[in-house]
Amino acid sequence: MRPFQSAVRLHTCLSASLLLALLLGSSACVYRIPIQQGNFLEAKDVDQVTVGMTQAQVRYVLGTPMVVDPFTKDRWDYVYYLKTTRMQTPVQHHFVVYFEQGNVARIERPETPKG
């Protein structure tokens, strides 16, 4: 075999290997971080919140709320959002606690899309 033919074959082999590596690298092997935000609340914890509890008691059971409206300090919003690459729709939960004079006045569980 001539040196020229050997160099051409080596170049072709390297080019094919590089192309194969690029195709494999650009495939779906990319890791994407799951996006999780907010307060994850378990049903047993949410069920413990009752009318008449103080703000301190609610904070002890559920933790610090995700959103405290600066204009309406008597409303605490607990929001949870989870999105992974394999989910068609994200998981969303929303729980609202209303206070009057520092005690729970009412509780809302607005309907959110189920994930």
C-alpha positions as CSV (number, residue, x, y, z in Angstrom):
1,M,0.0,0.0,0.0
2,R,1.3,3.4,-0.9
3,P,1.8,6.1,1.8
4,F,-0.7,8.3,0.1
5,Q,-3.5,5.7,0.2
6,S,-2.7,5.0,3.8
7,A,-3.0,8.7,4.7
8,V,-6.3,9.0,2.8
9,R,-7.8,6.0,4.7
10,L,-6.6,7.3,8.0
11,H,-8.1,10.7,7.2
12,T,-11.4,9.1,6.2
13,C,-11.5,6.9,9.3
14,L,-10.8,9.9,11.6
15,S,-13.5,12.0,9.8
16,A,-16.0,9.2,10.2
17,S,-15.1,8.8,13.9
18,L,-15.4,12.5,14.5
19,L,-18.8,12.7,12.7
20,L,-20.1,9.7,14.8
21,A,-18.9,11.3,18.0
22,L,-20.6,14.6,17.1
23,L,-23.9,12.8,16.3
24,L,-23.8,10.9,19.5
25,G,-22.9,14.0,21.5
26,S,-25.8,16.0,20.1
27,S,-28.4,13.3,20.7
28,A,-30.8,13.2,23.6
29,C,-28.1,12.3,26.0
30,V,-28.1,15.8,27.4
31,Y,-29.1,16.1,31.1
32,R,-31.7,18.7,32.0
33,I,-32.2,19.7,35.6
34,P,-35.8,19.2,37.0
35,I,-37.3,22.6,37.9
36,Q,-38.8,22.5,41.4
37,Q,-40.0,25.7,43.1
38,G,-42.1,26.6,46.1
39,N,-43.4,24.8,49.1
40,F,-44.0,21.0,48.8
41,L,-46.8,20.4,51.2
42,E,-48.0,16.9,52.2
43,A,-51.7,16.3,52.5
44,K,-51.4,15.4,56.2
45,D,-49.7,18.8,56.9
46,V,-52.3,20.7,55.0
47,D,-55.1,18.9,56.8
48,Q,-53.7,20.1,60.2
49,V,-54.4,23.7,59.4
50,T,-57.7,24.7,60.8
51,V,-59.7,27.9,61.4
52,G,-58.5,29.7,64.6
53,M,-54.8,28.7,64.4
54,T,-52.3,31.5,64.9
55,Q,-49.8,32.6,62.2
56,A,-47.0,31.0,64.2
57,Q,-48.8,27.7,64.4
58,V,-49.4,27.7,60.6
59,R,-45.7,28.6,60.0
60,Y,-44.7,25.7,62.3
61,V,-46.9,23.2,60.4
62,L,-46.4,24.4,56.8
63,G,-43.2,26.4,56.9
64,T,-42.7,29.9,55.6
65,P,-45.1,30.7,52.7
66,M,-43.7,31.2,49.2
67,V,-45.6,34.4,48.7
68,V,-46.6,37.0,51.3
69,D,-48.4,39.8,49.6
70,P,-47.0,43.1,50.8
71,F,-50.3,44.8,50.3
72,T,-52.4,42.1,51.9
73,K,-50.5,40.8,54.9
74,D,-53.4,38.7,56.0
75,R,-53.0,36.3,53.0
76,W,-50.3,33.6,52.7
77,D,-49.9,31.7,49.5
78,Y,-48.2,28.3,49.4
79,V,-47.3,27.5,45.8
80,Y,-45.5,24.4,44.4
81,Y,-44.3,23.8,40.9
82,L,-42.4,20.8,39.5
83,K,-41.4,20.3,35.8
84,T,-39.1,17.6,34.5
85,T,-38.2,16.8,30.9
86,R,-40.4,13.7,30.8
87,M,-43.6,15.4,32.0
88,Q,-46.1,16.5,29.5
89,T,-47.6,19.1,32.0
90,P,-45.9,20.3,35.2
91,V,-47.2,19.5,38.7
92,Q,-48.8,22.6,40.4
93,H,-50.3,23.0,43.8
94,H,-51.7,26.2,45.4
95,F,-52.9,26.6,49.0
96,V,-54.0,29.9,50.5
97,V,-54.5,30.8,54.1
98,Y,-56.4,34.0,55.1
99,F,-55.9,35.5,58.5
100,E,-58.0,37.9,60.6
101,Q,-56.4,39.5,63.7
102,G,-53.6,37.0,63.5
103,N,-55.7,33.8,63.4
104,V,-56.8,31.7,60.4
105,A,-60.1,32.9,59.1
106,R,-60.4,30.6,56.1
107,I,-58.5,28.3,53.8
108,E,-58.6,28.0,50.0
109,R,-57.4,25.3,47.7
110,P,-57.7,26.9,44.2
111,E,-58.0,24.4,41.4
112,T,-54.7,24.1,39.5
113,P,-53.8,21.8,36.6
114,K,-53.0,18.4,37.8
115,G,-49.7,16.9,36.8
